Amino acid sequence: MSNLCVPLGYLVSRYPAISHTFILREIAHLRTLGYQIHTASINVPDRPLAVMDAAERAEAEQTYCIKQHGVAGALAAIGFWLLHAPLALLGTLWVSRRFGLIKGLFYTMEAAMVARWMRGHSLAHLHVHFGNAGASVGVLVKQLTGYHLSYTIHGPDEFDDVPGQRLAFKMHAADVVVCISQFAYSQLMRISSPSNWSKFTVCRLGVEAGTFQATSRKGAVAVPQLVSVGRLTPAKGQVLLIQACARLRNNGIPFHLTIVGEGPDRVRVEAEIAKLCLQPYVSLTGSLTQDGVRAVLACSDIFVLPSLAEGIPVVLMEAMASYVPCISTPVNGIPELIEHGHTGLLALPGDVDSLVTQLTLLCTRADVRQSMALAGYAKVTSQFDLLSNVRDLGCVFCRFARA
């Protein structure tokens, strides 16, 4: 079926990025299935090539980065469209006012660059991950060229500032919108005209279970190994997790927590660890490669992500694929992955008492850890298999057949 599809341009605000490796894997599988995918990024990657793994480095080297081409690239693209489609360019400038005069001007220049790049590669469909600035550029690319436009909407960031993101306008402009969860689907229904609802479809993210060390952990352990993986931000709840760990220690429950990730909240996390004298109980690794995350999961007994806002975190799927029982919160799309008491445990968001209760249960009950690990593995392999879900995504793209 893939040979019937138009070649695709994938646009992300920053690609590759350490927190967006699921996009890299999605693209790799689409290519394996025969889809022609070219990648573009508004911003430069978040790390130097030297610290990327081989797959990320290869993607970075072949991705068109708009901001690397600077003013000269923008002027060249504007000149190209003034010559080839002056009325379309003027119409694009007019539409760009919806994003504000200054932002709209910059978005128009970036859209002109993306559109010229797409034309050079004979691309007729642009797919944008997230409803942020990249999606704003995508709207203007469609206005300028008439190319097909689709998004993958994740949440929660897109829903934090619906008017500021012009999200309803973006939904109206798109040809199709892929939602990673039923929750995201429902939120787009809430902010969009019913005439746009037929554009929305749920297509979940996923993992390759076979790439993780799925080892059943039977029996009690002297010191349960807890792990939390995620960008260090208030939304991920790491400070709350540190407070819950202090309660575990005070209650005489042995544990060790490893926090994997980097981000703006690191100073607050470190300060909370020091304030509660938890240095012997908590380790911070900073960011790790995908191989590093797999290695940490393989040595863990419990995964904890007490998020205050989320889409459906891929790292939860990775933990479940590693036979690690999970504790999270029932926010946004997470209950579509974790059924409390069966495929994992859900603590009340922002409630340290509830989090302590769930942690205590898994730290002290090896049998519960085992049963939830088995159920979680079955859930993720049956409903969140990456290859199966990428095939579904490819079918969405094939709605736009070659002319």
C-alpha positions in Angstrom: 0.0 0.0 0.0 2.9 2.4 0.8 3.8 2.8 -2.9 0.4 4.5 -3.4 1.2 7.3 -0.9 2.7 10.6 -1.7 6.3 11.1 -0.3 6.2 12.7 3.1 8.0 15.5 4.8 8.2 15.2 8.6 8.5 18.5 10.5 9.3 18.7 14.2 10.3 21.8 16.2 13.5 20.1 17.3 14.7 16.8 15.8 16.4 14.7 16.8 15.8 15.3 20.5 16.6 13.0 23.5 13.0 13.2 24.7 11.6 12.5 21.2 13.3 9.2 20.2 9.8 7.7 19.6 9.6 10.0 16.6 12.9 8.6 15.3 11.7 5.0 15.7 8.3 5.8 14.1 10.1 7.2 11.0 12.5 4.3 10.8 9.6 1.8 10.8 7.7 3.8 8.2 10.8 3.7 6.0 11.2 0.0 6.5 7.5 -0.4 5.4 8.4 1.4 2.2 7.3 5.0 2.9 9.4 7.8 1.6 10.1 10.1 4.5 12.3 13.2 4.6 12.8 15.0 7.9 13.0 18.7 8.8 13.6 20.5 12.1 13.0 24.1 13.0 15.7 24.1 15.6 19.1 22.5 15.8 19.3 19.1 17.8 19.5 19.3 21.5 22.9 17.6 21.7 26.1 17.6 19.7 26.6 14.7 17.2 29.4 13.3 19.3 27.1 12.2 22.1 24.3 10.9 20.0 23.9 7.2 19.2 24.4 6.0 15.6 20.7 6.2 14.6 20.3 9.7 16.0 23.5 10.9 14.4 22.4 9.5 11.0 19.1 11.3 11.3 20.7 14.6 12.4 23.0 14.5 9.4 20.2 14.0 6.9 17.6 16.3 8.5 17.0 19.7 7.0 17.5 22.2 9.8 15.8 25.6 9.1 17.6 27.7 11.6 21.0 26.5 10.4 20.4 28.3 7.1 19.8 31.6 8.8 18.8 34.9 7.2 20.4 34.0 3.9 18.3 30.8 3.6 15.1 32.7 4.5 15.8 35.5 2.0 16.6 32.9 -0.7 13.3 31.1 0.0 11.2 34.3 0.0 12.8 35.3 -3.3 12.0 31.9 -4.8 8.3 32.1 -3.9 8.2 35.8 -5.0 9.3 34.6 -8.4 7.3 31.4 -8.6 4.1 32.1 -6.6 3.9 35.8 -5.5 0.1 35.8 -4.9 0.3 32.6 -2.8 3.1 34.2 -0.8 1.1 37.3 -0.2 -1.9 35.2 0.9 0.4 33.3 3.3 1.6 36.6 4.9 -2.1 37.6 5.3 -3.0 34.3 7.0 0.2 34.5 9.2 -1.3 37.5 11.0 -3.3 35.0 13.1 -0.1 34.2 14.9 0.8 37.8 15.6 2.6 40.3 13.3 6.1 39.4 14.4 5.7 35.7 15.0 3.7 35.5 11.8 6.5 37.1 9.8 9.0 34.6 11.2 6.7 31.7 10.6 6.2 32.8 7.0 9.9 32.8 6.4 10.3 29.4 7.9 7.3 28.1 5.9 8.9 29.4 2.7 12.1 27.5 3.5 10.2 24.3 4.4 8.0 24.6 1.2 11.1 25.1 -1.0 12.8 22.1 0.6 9.7 20.0 0.0 9.5 21.1 -3.6 13.1 20.2 -4.1 12.4 16.7 -2.8 9.1 16.3 -4.7 7.1 16.1 -1.4 3.4 16.7 -1.4 2.4 16.0 2.2 3.8 17.5 5.4 3.3 15.7 8.7 4.0 17.7 11.9 4.5 16.2 15.4 2.9 18.4 18.1 0.6 21.3 17.8 3.2 23.9 18.6 5.3 26.3 16.5 6.0 23.5 14.0 2.3 23.2 13.4 2.0 27.0 12.9 4.7 26.7 10.2 2.8 23.7 8.7 -0.4 25.7 8.3 1.5 28.3 6.3 3.2 25.7 4.2 -0.2 24.4 3.2 -1.4 28.0 2.5 1.6 28.6 0.3 1.7 25.4 -1.6 -1.6 23.5 -1.2 0.3 20.5 0.0 -1.5 18.0 2.3 -1.1 18.7 6.0 -1.4 16.4 9.0 -0.4 16.5 12.6 0.2 14.1 15.5 -1.2 15.7 18.6 0.1 14.5 22.0 -0.9 16.7 24.8 -0.8 18.1 27.4 1.3 21.1 26.2 -1.0 21.8 23.2 -4.0 22.0 25.6 -2.3 24.4 28.1 -2.8 27.4 25.9 -5.4 26.6 23.2 -6.1 30.3 22.2 -2.4 31.1 22.2 -1.5 28.1 20.1 -4.4 28.9 17.7 -5.2 25.2 18.1 -8.7 25.3 16.7 -7.5 27.2 13.6 -4.8 24.6 13.1 -7.3 21.7 13.4 -9.5 23.5 10.7 -6.5 23.8 8.4 -5.3 20.2 8.7 -6.4 17.4 6.3 -6.1 14.8 9.1 -5.1 14.8 12.8 -3.6 11.8 14.5 -4.2 11.7 18.3 -2.0 9.5 20.4 -4.8 8.8 22.9 -8.6 8.9 23.2 -8.1 11.7 25.7 -6.3 13.9 23.2 -9.1 13.1 20.7 -11.7 14.2 23.2 -9.8 17.5 23.9 -9.6 18.3 20.2 -13.4 17.6 19.9 -13.9 20.1 22.8 -12.0 22.9 21.1 -13.0 22.3 17.5 -16.1 22.7 15.4 -18.0 19.4 14.9 -17.4 19.8 11.2 -13.7 19.0 11.9 -14.2 15.9 14.0 -14.1 13.6 11.0 -10.5 14.5 10.6 -9.5 13.1 13.9 -8.2 9.6 14.4 -6.6 7.7 17.3 -3.3 6.1 16.5 -1.2 5.2 19.5 2.5 5.3 20.0 4.3 2.1 20.9 7.5 0.2 21.6 9.3 -2.8 20.2 9.0 -5.2 23.2 11.7 -7.4 21.7 14.4 -4.7 22.2 14.0 -4.7 26.0 15.2 -7.2 28.5 11.9 -8.7 29.6 13.1 -10.7 32.6 10.5 -11.9 35.1 11.5 -10.8 38.6 10.3 -13.4 41.2 10.7 -13.4 44.9 11.6 -10.7 47.5 14.5 -8.4 47.2 16.4 -6.8 50.0 16.4 -3.3 48.6 13.9 -2.7 45.8 15.3 -0.6 43.0 13.0 2.2 42.0 13.6 4.1 38.8 12.0 7.2 37.3 12.8 8.3 33.7 11.8 11.7 32.3 12.7 15.2 31.7 13.2 17.1 35.0 10.2 19.4 34.9 7.4 20.2 37.4 5.0 18.3 35.2 6.8 15.0 35.8 6.5 15.3 39.6 10.0 14.4 40.6 10.0 16.7 43.6 6.8 14.9 44.8 8.5 11.6 44.3 11.5 12.7 46.5 9.0 13.7 49.3 7.3 10.3 49.0 10.7 8.6 49.3 11.5 10.4 52.5 8.3 8.9 53.9 9.4 5.4 52.8 12.7 5.9 54.6 10.9 7.2 57.8 8.6 4.2 57.7 11.6 1.8 57.6 11.0 0.6 54.0 14.3 -0.1 52.2 14.7 1.2 48.6 17.0 3.0 46.3 15.7 5.4 43.6 17.5 6.2 40.4 16.2 9.3 38.5 17.2 9.4 34.8 16.8 12.7 33.0 17.9 16.3 32.7 15.9 19.6 32.7 15.1 22.9 34.3 13.9 21.3 37.6 17.2 19.7 38.4 18.2 22.4 41.0 14.8 21.9 42.8 15.2 18.1 42.7 18.7 18.3 44.1 17.6 20.8 46.8 14.8 18.6 47.9 17.1 15.6 48.1 19.5 17.6 50.3 16.8 19.1 52.4 15.4 15.6 53.3 18.9 14.0 53.7 18.2 11.5 51.0 21.6 11.4 49.3 22.3 7.8 50.2 18.9 6.8 48.8 18.7 8.6 45.5 20.9 8.8 42.5 20.7 11.2 39.6 22.2 10.0 36.3 21.4 12.9 34.0 20.3 12.1 30.5 21.1 8.6 29.1 21.0 7.1 25.6 18.3 4.6 24.8 20.7 1.8 25.5 21.4 3.4 28.9 17.7 3.6 29.7 17.2 -0.1 28.7 20.1 -1.1 31.0 18.6 0.8 33.9 15.2 -0.7 33.4 16.7 -4.2 33.2 18.1 -3.7 36.8 14.9 -2.1 38.3 12.1 -3.6 40.3 9.6 -0.7 40.2 9.1 2.2 37.7 7.6 5.5 39.1 6.3 8.5 37.1 4.0 10.6 39.3 3.1 13.0 36.5 0.9 16.0 36.9 0.3 16.3 33.2 1.1 13.9 30.3 0.1 12.4 27.0 0.8 8.7 27.3 4.5 8.5 28.2 6.5 6.1 26.0 8.8 5.4 28.9 5.9 3.8 30.8 5.5 1.4 27.8 9.2 0.7 27.8 9.1 -0.2 31.5 6.1 -2.5 31.0 8.0 -4.1 28.1 10.8 -4.7 30.5 8.6 -6.6 33.0 8.9 -3.6 35.4 5.6 -2.9 37.3 4.7 0.8 37.1 3.2 3.5 39.3 1.9 6.6 37.7 -1.2 8.9 37.9 -4.6 8.9 36.2 -3.9 12.1 34.2 -4.8 12.6 30.5 -4.1 9.4 28.5 -2.3 7.3 31.2 -5.4 5.3 32.3 -5.6 4.1 28.7 -2.3 2.3 29.4 -2.4 1.5 33.1 -5.5 0.0 34.7 -5.2 0.5 38.4 -4.7 -2.7 40.3 -4.2 -4.8 37.2 -1.6 -3.5 34.7 -0.1 -1.1 37.3 -0.9 1.3 40.1 -2.2 4.9 39.9 -1.6 7.4 42.6 -3.8 10.5 43.0 -2.1 13.4 41.1 -0.1 15.6 43.5 -1.0 13.5 46.5 2.1 12.4 48.4 0.0 10.1 50.7 -1.5 8.3 47.8 2.0 7.9 46.2 3.5 6.6 49.4 0.6 4.0 49.6 1.3 2.7 46.1 5.1 2.6 46.6 4.7 0.8 49.9 2.5 -1.9 48.3 5.0 -2.6 45.5 8.1 -2.3 47.7 6.7 -4.9 50.2 4.8 -7.3 48.0 6.9 -9.3 45.5 3.8 -11.2 44.4 2.0 -8.0 43.5 5.0 -6.8 41.6 5.1 -10.0 39.7 1.4 -10.1 38.7 1.4 -6.5 37.6 4.6 -6.9 35.6 3.0 -9.8 33.7 -0.3 -7.9 33.1 1.6 -4.8 32.1 3.7 -6.8 29.6 0.6 -8.3 28.1 -1.1 -4.9 27.8 1.8 -3.2 26.1 2.5 -6.0 23.6 -1.1 -6.4 22.6 -2.1 -2.7 22.3 1.1 -0.7 22.1 3.2 -2.6 19.7 5.2 -0.1 17.6 5.2 -1.9 14.3 1.5 -2.6 14.4 0.7 1.0 15.3 3.0 2.4 12.7 1.2 0.3 10.1 -2.0 1.9 11.2 -0.3 5.3 10.9 0.8 4.5 7.4 -2.7 3.7 6.4 -3.7 7.2 7.6 -1.1 8.7 5.3 -2.3 6.6 2.4 -5.5 8.5 2.3 -3.5 10.9 0.3 -2.7 8.8 -2.8 -0.4 9.9 -5.6 -2.2 11.9 -8.3 
